[in-house]
């Protein structure tokens, strides 16, 4: 339990109704914050999960499946410009995350191939087979 509280404090999270002033031990959450910064292009202020309680975020998540299938007009006949822009932003960030994950997997595969080639050379089996 203490670790969860420490992590919340490192984000500056007040979701547990605890008064927070600034961030406590920010290095603890820097890895996650750095990944979010890379994906969104901006730094999260406070608890990154608090956004899920925002009404606009809830509307975006509700509209997203209809947007992706091209049927948003059936779900919401007159969606606000704000909602359409927010869904577009969600898609942009989601695409960035997918690209980052693909790049990371590619680097891992290349590293594994390099390591396997190196081990094969060390064992004298290189070029046989």
VMD Tcl script that builds the backbone (N, CA, C; Angstrom):
set m [mol new atoms 387]
animate dup $m
set s [atomselect $m all]
$s set {name element resname resid chain x y z} {
  {N N UNK 1 A 0.833 -1.194 0.000}
  {CA C UNK 1 A 0.000 0.000 0.000}
  {C C UNK 1 A 0.873 1.251 0.000}
  {N N UNK 2 A 1.953 1.205 0.754}
  {CA C UNK 2 A 2.843 2.355 0.830}
  {C C UNK 2 A 3.443 2.674 -0.546}
  {N N UNK 3 A 3.776 1.624 -1.323}
  {CA C UNK 3 A 4.339 1.831 -2.646}
  {C C UNK 3 A 3.353 2.512 -3.585}
  {N N UNK 4 A 2.072 2.145 -3.501}
  {CA C UNK 4 A 1.048 2.775 -4.339}
  {C C UNK 4 A 0.922 4.258 -4.001}
  {N N UNK 5 A 0.955 4.573 -2.733}
  {CA C UNK 5 A 0.865 5.976 -2.311}
  {C C UNK 5 A 2.080 6.750 -2.801}
  {N N UNK 6 A 3.254 6.166 -2.669}
  {CA C UNK 6 A 4.472 6.831 -3.121}
  {C C UNK 6 A 4.416 7.091 -4.624}
  {N N UNK 7 A 3.918 6.115 -5.391}
  {CA C UNK 7 A 3.798 6.301 -6.835}
  {C C UNK 7 A 2.808 7.418 -7.154}
  {N N UNK 8 A 1.652 7.407 -6.464}
  {CA C UNK 8 A 0.679 8.487 -6.673}
  {C C UNK 8 A 1.317 9.842 -6.378}
  {N N UNK 9 A 2.050 9.931 -5.304}
  {CA C UNK 9 A 2.682 11.206 -4.947}
  {C C UNK 9 A 3.736 11.621 -5.968}
  {N N UNK 10 A 4.399 10.640 -6.584}
  {CA C UNK 10 A 5.416 10.986 -7.581}
  {C C UNK 10 A 4.795 11.592 -8.836}
  {N N UNK 11 A 3.521 11.254 -9.098}
  {CA C UNK 11 A 2.786 11.860 -10.208}
  {C C UNK 11 A 2.151 13.187 -9.800}
  {N N UNK 12 A 2.020 13.407 -8.511}
  {CA C UNK 12 A 1.257 14.556 -8.045}
  {C C UNK 12 A -0.224 14.243 -8.104}
  {N N UNK 13 A -0.578 12.970 -7.903}
  {CA C UNK 13 A -1.952 12.486 -8.028}
  {C C UNK 13 A -2.729 12.742 -6.744}
  {N N UNK 14 A -3.885 13.366 -6.888}
  {CA C UNK 14 A -4.746 13.591 -5.730}
  {C C UNK 14 A -6.044 12.793 -5.847}
  {N N UNK 15 A -6.024 11.731 -6.631}
  {CA C UNK 15 A -7.223 10.920 -6.846}
  {C C UNK 15 A -7.724 10.263 -5.565}
  {N N UNK 16 A -6.864 10.087 -4.587}
  {CA C UNK 16 A -7.275 9.454 -3.328}
  {C C UNK 16 A -7.732 10.512 -2.320}
  {N N UNK 17 A -8.105 11.690 -2.822}
  {CA C UNK 17 A -8.574 12.798 -1.979}
  {C C UNK 17 A -7.548 13.214 -0.928}
  {N N UNK 18 A -6.281 13.123 -1.311}
  {CA C UNK 18 A -5.202 13.550 -0.440}
  {C C UNK 18 A -4.654 14.856 -1.006}
  {N N UNK 19 A -4.516 15.847 -0.179}
  {CA C UNK 19 A -4.008 17.130 -0.669}
  {C C UNK 19 A -2.550 16.967 -1.082}
  {N N UNK 20 A -2.267 17.334 -2.315}
  {CA C UNK 20 A -0.925 17.183 -2.877}
  {C C UNK 20 A -0.397 18.565 -3.242}
  {N N UNK 21 A 0.815 18.835 -2.851}
  {CA C UNK 21 A 1.472 20.077 -3.246}
  {C C UNK 21 A 2.741 19.677 -3.980}
  {N N UNK 22 A 2.705 19.818 -5.289}
  {CA C UNK 22 A 3.861 19.429 -6.101}
  {C C UNK 22 A 3.982 17.922 -6.232}
  {N N UNK 23 A 5.119 17.496 -6.757}
  {CA C UNK 23 A 5.382 16.069 -6.948}
  {C C UNK 23 A 6.438 15.626 -5.950}
  {N N UNK 24 A 6.239 14.468 -5.394}
  {CA C UNK 24 A 7.128 13.899 -4.401}
  {C C UNK 24 A 7.913 12.780 -5.065}
  {N N UNK 25 A 9.233 12.827 -5.053}
  {CA C UNK 25 A 10.095 11.831 -5.686}
  {C C UNK 25 A 9.721 11.619 -7.155}
  {N N UNK 26 A 9.831 12.672 -7.972}
  {CA C UNK 26 A 9.396 12.570 -9.372}
  {C C UNK 26 A 10.151 11.528 -10.189}
  {N N UNK 27 A 11.359 11.146 -9.770}
  {CA C UNK 27 A 12.114 10.142 -10.528}
  {C C UNK 27 A 11.387 8.798 -10.577}
  {N N UNK 28 A 10.581 8.524 -9.564}
  {CA C UNK 28 A 9.875 7.251 -9.489}
  {C C UNK 28 A 8.936 7.049 -10.682}
  {N N UNK 29 A 8.321 8.099 -11.154}
  {CA C UNK 29 A 7.364 7.978 -12.254}
  {C C UNK 29 A 7.906 8.536 -13.570}
  {N N UNK 30 A 9.179 8.865 -13.610}
  {CA C UNK 30 A 9.726 9.509 -14.808}
  {C C UNK 30 A 9.675 8.610 -16.034}
  {N N UNK 31 A 9.861 7.304 -15.873}
  {CA C UNK 31 A 9.814 6.401 -17.025}
  {C C UNK 31 A 8.466 6.439 -17.733}
  {N N UNK 32 A 7.397 6.363 -16.963}
  {CA C UNK 32 A 6.053 6.393 -17.531}
  {C C UNK 32 A 5.765 7.771 -18.111}
  {N N UNK 33 A 6.138 8.817 -17.375}
  {CA C UNK 33 A 5.896 10.181 -17.856}
  {C C UNK 33 A 6.667 10.439 -19.143}
  {N N UNK 34 A 7.871 9.910 -19.239}
  {CA C UNK 34 A 8.682 10.075 -20.446}
  {C C UNK 34 A 8.019 9.388 -21.640}
  {N N UNK 35 A 7.490 8.188 -21.428}
  {CA C UNK 35 A 6.796 7.470 -22.508}
  {C C UNK 35 A 5.551 8.242 -22.938}
  {N N UNK 36 A 4.822 8.786 -21.973}
  {CA C UNK 36 A 3.622 9.562 -22.309}
  {C C UNK 36 A 4.010 10.840 -23.057}
  {N N UNK 37 A 5.103 11.462 -22.658}
  {CA C UNK 37 A 5.587 12.673 -23.323}
  {C C UNK 37 A 5.950 12.358 -24.773}
  {N N UNK 38 A 6.619 11.224 -24.992}
  {CA C UNK 38 A 6.996 10.821 -26.352}
  {C C UNK 38 A 5.769 10.572 -27.217}
  {N N UNK 39 A 4.721 10.027 -26.608}
  {CA C UNK 39 A 3.512 9.694 -27.366}
  {C C UNK 39 A 2.657 10.911 -27.657}
  {N N UNK 40 A 2.527 11.796 -26.691}
  {CA C UNK 40 A 1.579 12.900 -26.841}
  {C C UNK 40 A 2.232 14.212 -27.253}
  {N N UNK 41 A 3.533 14.316 -27.036}
  {CA C UNK 41 A 4.211 15.570 -27.350}
  {C C UNK 41 A 4.069 16.602 -26.245}
  {N N UNK 42 A 3.461 16.230 -25.130}
  {CA C UNK 42 A 3.343 17.158 -24.006}
  {C C UNK 42 A 3.482 16.389 -22.701}
  {N N UNK 43 A 3.796 17.123 -21.646}
  {CA C UNK 43 A 3.999 16.504 -20.348}
  {C C UNK 43 A 2.693 16.491 -19.571}
  {N N UNK 44 A 2.379 15.359 -18.974}
  {CA C UNK 44 A 1.170 15.264 -18.153}
  {C C UNK 44 A 1.349 16.093 -16.892}
  {N N UNK 45 A 0.329 16.814 -16.542}
  {CA C UNK 45 A 0.349 17.604 -15.317}
  {C C UNK 45 A -0.533 16.869 -14.318}
  {N N UNK 46 A 0.036 16.419 -13.242}
  {CA C UNK 46 A -0.745 15.691 -12.258}
  {C C UNK 46 A -0.965 14.259 -12.668}
  {N N UNK 47 A -2.022 13.683 -12.178}
  {CA C UNK 47 A -2.326 12.274 -12.391}
  {C C UNK 47 A -2.753 12.029 -13.844}
  {N N UNK 48 A -2.030 11.155 -14.551}
  {CA C UNK 48 A -2.399 10.896 -15.947}
  {C C UNK 48 A -3.718 10.152 -16.089}
  {N N UNK 49 A -4.185 9.492 -15.043}
  {CA C UNK 49 A -5.434 8.737 -15.124}
  {C C UNK 49 A -6.646 9.575 -14.772}
  {N N UNK 50 A -6.437 10.755 -14.232}
  {CA C UNK 50 A -7.551 11.628 -13.888}
  {C C UNK 50 A -8.359 11.987 -15.138}
  {N N UNK 51 A -7.709 12.009 -16.271}
  {CA C UNK 51 A -8.399 12.377 -17.509}
  {C C UNK 51 A -9.595 11.473 -17.795}
  {N N UNK 52 A -9.555 10.231 -17.340}
  {CA C UNK 52 A -10.659 9.317 -17.614}
  {C C UNK 52 A -11.962 9.773 -16.973}
  {N N UNK 53 A -11.889 10.647 -15.984}
  {CA C UNK 53 A -13.112 11.148 -15.361}
  {C C UNK 53 A -13.631 12.413 -16.042}
  {N N UNK 54 A -12.875 12.944 -16.984}
  {CA C UNK 54 A -13.290 14.143 -17.709}
  {C C UNK 54 A -14.431 13.795 -18.669}
  {N N UNK 55 A -15.510 14.570 -18.681}
  {CA C UNK 55 A -16.650 14.257 -19.566}
  {C C UNK 55 A -16.286 14.198 -21.054}
  {N N UNK 56 A -15.382 15.053 -21.513}
  {CA C UNK 56 A -14.991 15.018 -22.924}
  {C C UNK 56 A -14.265 13.712 -23.237}
  {N N UNK 57 A -13.379 13.291 -22.368}
  {CA C UNK 57 A -12.663 12.034 -22.583}
  {C C UNK 57 A -13.653 10.869 -22.606}
  {N N UNK 58 A -14.628 10.892 -21.738}
  {CA C UNK 58 A -15.638 9.837 -21.734}
  {C C UNK 58 A -16.431 9.823 -23.035}
  {N N UNK 59 A -16.756 11.013 -23.567}
  {CA C UNK 59 A -17.475 11.082 -24.845}
  {C C UNK 59 A -16.596 10.578 -25.995}
  {N N UNK 60 A -15.301 10.915 -25.945}
  {CA C UNK 60 A -14.374 10.440 -26.985}
  {C C UNK 60 A -14.322 8.915 -26.970}
  {N N UNK 61 A -14.135 8.336 -25.791}
  {CA C UNK 61 A -14.043 6.882 -25.704}
  {C C UNK 61 A -15.337 6.198 -26.137}
  {N N UNK 62 A -16.460 6.848 -25.887}
  {CA C UNK 62 A -17.747 6.310 -26.309}
  {C C UNK 62 A -17.920 6.407 -27.826}
  {N N UNK 63 A -17.447 7.491 -28.413}
  {CA C UNK 63 A -17.625 7.730 -29.850}
  {C C UNK 63 A -16.595 7.010 -30.708}
  {N N UNK 64 A -15.472 6.652 -30.124}
  {CA C UNK 64 A -14.354 6.117 -30.895}
  {C C UNK 64 A -14.693 4.929 -31.790}
  {N N UNK 65 A -15.374 3.897 -31.312}
  {CA C UNK 65 A -15.670 2.764 -32.207}
  {C C UNK 65 A -16.502 3.173 -33.430}
  {N N UNK 66 A -17.390 4.128 -33.248}
  {CA C UNK 66 A -18.221 4.594 -34.359}
  {C C UNK 66 A -17.410 5.455 -35.322}
  {N N UNK 67 A -16.479 6.228 -34.789}
  {CA C UNK 67 A -15.598 7.053 -35.613}
  {C C UNK 67 A -14.727 6.158 -36.489}
  {N N UNK 68 A -14.149 5.111 -35.869}
  {CA C UNK 68 A -13.245 4.219 -36.595}
  {C C UNK 68 A -13.953 3.475 -37.716}
  {N N UNK 69 A -15.237 3.188 -37.533}
  {CA C UNK 69 A -15.975 2.463 -38.575}
  {C C UNK 69 A -16.679 3.410 -39.546}
  {N N UNK 70 A -16.502 4.709 -39.370}
  {CA C UNK 70 A -17.116 5.684 -40.261}
  {C C UNK 70 A -18.600 5.894 -40.011}
  {N N UNK 71 A -19.072 5.537 -38.824}
  {CA C UNK 71 A -20.495 5.630 -38.530}
  {C C UNK 71 A -20.798 6.593 -37.378}
  {N N UNK 72 A -19.926 7.562 -37.168}
  {CA C UNK 72 A -20.125 8.492 -36.068}
  {C C UNK 72 A -21.445 9.252 -36.210}
  {N N UNK 73 A -21.832 9.559 -37.431}
  {CA C UNK 73 A -23.084 10.294 -37.647}
  {C C UNK 73 A -24.304 9.492 -37.185}
  {N N UNK 74 A -24.191 8.167 -37.187}
  {CA C UNK 74 A -25.299 7.346 -36.687}
  {C C UNK 74 A -25.361 7.381 -35.168}
  {N N UNK 75 A -24.212 7.431 -34.531}
  {CA C UNK 75 A -24.145 7.487 -33.066}
  {C C UNK 75 A -24.512 8.879 -32.577}
  {N N UNK 76 A -23.921 9.875 -33.219}
  {CA C UNK 76 A -24.158 11.281 -32.857}
  {C C UNK 76 A -24.447 12.061 -34.130}
  {N N UNK 77 A -25.700 12.318 -34.442}
  {CA C UNK 77 A -26.045 12.984 -35.703}
  {C C UNK 77 A -25.374 14.351 -35.887}
  {N N UNK 78 A -25.129 15.074 -34.810}
  {CA C UNK 78 A -24.484 16.382 -34.929}
  {C C UNK 78 A -23.388 16.514 -33.869}
  {N N UNK 79 A -22.278 15.763 -34.045}
  {CA C UNK 79 A -21.219 15.847 -33.038}
  {C C UNK 79 A -20.590 17.235 -33.036}
  {N N UNK 80 A -20.201 17.680 -31.864}
  {CA C UNK 80 A -19.575 19.001 -31.766}
  {C C UNK 80 A -18.199 18.967 -32.417}
  {N N UNK 81 A -17.770 20.125 -32.863}
  {CA C UNK 81 A -16.433 20.255 -33.447}
  {C C UNK 81 A -15.386 19.830 -32.417}
  {N N UNK 82 A -15.623 20.187 -31.179}
  {CA C UNK 82 A -14.691 19.844 -30.101}
  {C C UNK 82 A -14.536 18.327 -29.974}
  {N N UNK 83 A -15.645 17.609 -30.046}
  {CA C UNK 83 A -15.591 16.156 -29.943}
  {C C UNK 83 A -14.860 15.552 -31.128}
  {N N UNK 84 A -15.157 16.020 -32.325}
  {CA C UNK 84 A -14.496 15.493 -33.526}
  {C C UNK 84 A -12.996 15.748 -33.453}
  {N N UNK 85 A -12.598 16.942 -33.024}
  {CA C UNK 85 A -11.174 17.253 -32.868}
  {C C UNK 85 A -10.534 16.367 -31.799}
  {N N UNK 86 A -11.227 16.141 -30.699}
  {CA C UNK 86 A -10.695 15.317 -29.617}
  {C C UNK 86 A -10.522 13.866 -30.075}
  {N N UNK 87 A -11.478 13.344 -30.838}
  {CA C UNK 87 A -11.352 11.985 -31.367}
  {C C UNK 87 A -10.165 11.926 -32.331}
  {N N UNK 88 A -10.008 12.953 -33.138}
  {CA C UNK 88 A -8.859 13.013 -34.048}
  {C C UNK 88 A -7.541 13.033 -33.291}
  {N N UNK 89 A -7.488 13.773 -32.198}
  {CA C UNK 89 A -6.275 13.830 -31.383}
  {C C UNK 89 A -6.005 12.461 -30.758}
  {N N UNK 90 A -7.048 11.804 -30.275}
  {CA C UNK 90 A -6.889 10.465 -29.714}
  {C C UNK 90 A -6.290 9.535 -30.767}
  {N N UNK 91 A -6.806 9.591 -31.979}
  {CA C UNK 91 A -6.299 8.746 -33.065}
  {C C UNK 91 A -4.825 9.047 -33.343}
  {N N UNK 92 A -4.460 10.322 -33.336}
  {CA C UNK 92 A -3.065 10.716 -33.571}
  {C C UNK 92 A -2.152 10.109 -32.513}
  {N N UNK 93 A -2.529 10.249 -31.258}
  {CA C UNK 93 A -1.713 9.709 -30.170}
  {C C UNK 93 A -1.677 8.183 -30.237}
  {N N UNK 94 A -2.813 7.563 -30.519}
  {CA C UNK 94 A -2.865 6.113 -30.633}
  {C C UNK 94 A -1.947 5.623 -31.757}
  {N N UNK 95 A -1.957 6.320 -32.890}
  {CA C UNK 95 A -1.077 5.951 -34.004}
  {C C UNK 95 A 0.390 6.122 -33.629}
  {N N UNK 96 A 0.710 7.194 -32.901}
  {CA C UNK 96 A 2.090 7.392 -32.437}
  {C C UNK 96 A 2.518 6.242 -31.543}
  {N N UNK 97 A 1.642 5.834 -30.618}
  {CA C UNK 97 A 1.974 4.744 -29.707}
  {C C UNK 97 A 2.193 3.443 -30.479}
  {N N UNK 98 A 1.355 3.188 -31.463}
  {CA C UNK 98 A 1.512 1.983 -32.272}
  {C C UNK 98 A 2.842 2.007 -33.003}
  {N N UNK 99 A 3.200 3.148 -33.571}
  {CA C UNK 99 A 4.478 3.275 -34.283}
  {C C UNK 99 A 5.661 3.091 -33.331}
  {N N UNK 100 A 5.580 3.684 -32.142}
  {CA C UNK 100 A 6.654 3.524 -31.166}
  {C C UNK 100 A 6.805 2.064 -30.748}
  {N N UNK 101 A 5.690 1.385 -30.534}
  {CA C UNK 101 A 5.729 -0.033 -30.167}
  {C C UNK 101 A 6.333 -0.864 -31.296}
  {N N UNK 102 A 5.964 -0.567 -32.541}
  {CA C UNK 102 A 6.508 -1.304 -33.683}
  {C C UNK 102 A 8.007 -1.078 -33.800}
  {N N UNK 103 A 8.449 0.165 -33.616}
  {CA C UNK 103 A 9.879 0.462 -33.654}
  {C C UNK 103 A 10.630 -0.283 -32.567}
  {N N UNK 104 A 10.053 -0.341 -31.380}
  {CA C UNK 104 A 10.691 -1.034 -30.260}
  {C C UNK 104 A 10.800 -2.532 -30.546}
  {N N UNK 105 A 9.741 -3.122 -31.087}
  {CA C UNK 105 A 9.780 -4.551 -31.432}
  {C C UNK 105 A 10.827 -4.824 -32.509}
  {N N UNK 106 A 10.921 -3.921 -33.487}
  {CA C UNK 106 A 11.909 -4.089 -34.552}
  {C C UNK 106 A 13.316 -4.054 -33.979}
  {N N UNK 107 A 13.573 -3.116 -33.069}
  {CA C UNK 107 A 14.896 -3.037 -32.441}
  {C C UNK 107 A 15.204 -4.298 -31.643}
  {N N UNK 108 A 14.200 -4.828 -30.934}
  {CA C UNK 108 A 14.393 -6.058 -30.165}
  {C C UNK 108 A 14.721 -7.226 -31.079}
  {N N UNK 109 A 13.999 -7.341 -32.208}
  {CA C UNK 109 A 14.277 -8.431 -33.152}
  {C C UNK 109 A 15.670 -8.305 -33.738}
  {N N UNK 110 A 16.073 -7.071 -34.095}
  {CA C UNK 110 A 17.410 -6.863 -34.643}
  {C C UNK 110 A 18.479 -7.226 -33.613}
  {N N UNK 111 A 18.237 -6.846 -32.371}
  {CA C UNK 111 A 19.181 -7.166 -31.308}
  {C C UNK 111 A 19.284 -8.676 -31.113}
  {N N UNK 112 A 18.148 -9.367 -31.145}
  {CA C UNK 112 A 18.155 -10.824 -31.001}
  {C C UNK 112 A 18.892 -11.489 -32.154}
  {N N UNK 113 A 18.690 -10.994 -33.375}
  {CA C UNK 113 A 19.402 -11.552 -34.531}
  {C C UNK 113 A 20.896 -11.330 -34.406}
  {N N UNK 114 A 21.281 -10.129 -33.999}
  {CA C UNK 114 A 22.695 -9.816 -33.828}
  {C C UNK 114 A 23.315 -10.720 -32.767}
  {N N UNK 115 A 22.614 -10.904 -31.664}
  {CA C UNK 115 A 23.104 -11.757 -30.588}
  {C C UNK 115 A 23.230 -13.210 -31.062}
  {N N UNK 116 A 22.236 -13.693 -31.807}
  {CA C UNK 116 A 22.268 -15.067 -32.318}
  {C C UNK 116 A 23.421 -15.247 -33.298}
  {N N UNK 117 A 23.619 -14.259 -34.173}
  {CA C UNK 117 A 24.738 -14.329 -35.122}
  {C C UNK 117 A 26.072 -14.356 -34.385}
  {N N UNK 118 A 26.171 -13.538 -33.367}
  {CA C UNK 118 A 27.411 -13.460 -32.585}
  {C C UNK 118 A 27.672 -14.797 -31.879}
  {N N UNK 119 A 26.637 -15.381 -31.283}
  {CA C UNK 119 A 26.793 -16.669 -30.615}
  {C C UNK 119 A 27.162 -17.764 -31.606}
  {N N UNK 120 A 26.575 -17.715 -32.798}
  {CA C UNK 120 A 26.890 -18.701 -33.828}
  {C C UNK 120 A 28.352 -18.574 -34.251}
  {N N UNK 121 A 28.836 -17.349 -34.374}
  {CA C UNK 121 A 30.239 -17.146 -34.735}
  {C C UNK 121 A 31.159 -17.658 -33.635}
  {N N UNK 122 A 30.792 -17.405 -32.399}
  {CA C UNK 122 A 31.611 -17.858 -31.276}
  {C C UNK 122 A 31.658 -19.379 -31.181}
  {N N UNK 123 A 30.580 -20.032 -31.530}
  {CA C UNK 123 A 30.533 -21.484 -31.412}
  {C C UNK 123 A 31.132 -22.173 -32.628}
  {N N UNK 124 A 31.534 -21.401 -33.634}
  {CA C UNK 124 A 32.153 -21.973 -34.817}
  {C C UNK 124 A 31.192 -22.543 -35.821}
  {N N UNK 125 A 29.924 -22.274 -35.651}
  {CA C UNK 125 A 28.908 -22.820 -36.567}
  {C C UNK 125 A 28.508 -21.810 -37.629}
  {N N UNK 126 A 29.119 -20.664 -37.646}
  {CA C UNK 126 A 28.743 -19.627 -38.593}
  {C C UNK 126 A 28.992 -20.108 -40.023}
  {N N UNK 127 A 28.004 -19.952 -40.872}
  {CA C UNK 127 A 28.135 -20.302 -42.274}
  {C C UNK 127 A 27.846 -21.759 -42.569}
  {N N UNK 128 A 27.599 -22.578 -41.552}
  {CA C UNK 128 A 27.271 -23.986 -41.779}
  {C C UNK 128 A 25.760 -24.189 -41.679}
  {N N UNK 129 A 25.260 -25.084 -42.391}
  {CA C UNK 129 A 23.906 -25.442 -42.151}
  {C C UNK 129 A 23.003 -25.404 -43.230}
}
mol reanalyze $m
mol bondsrecalc $m
mol representation Tube
mol addrep $m
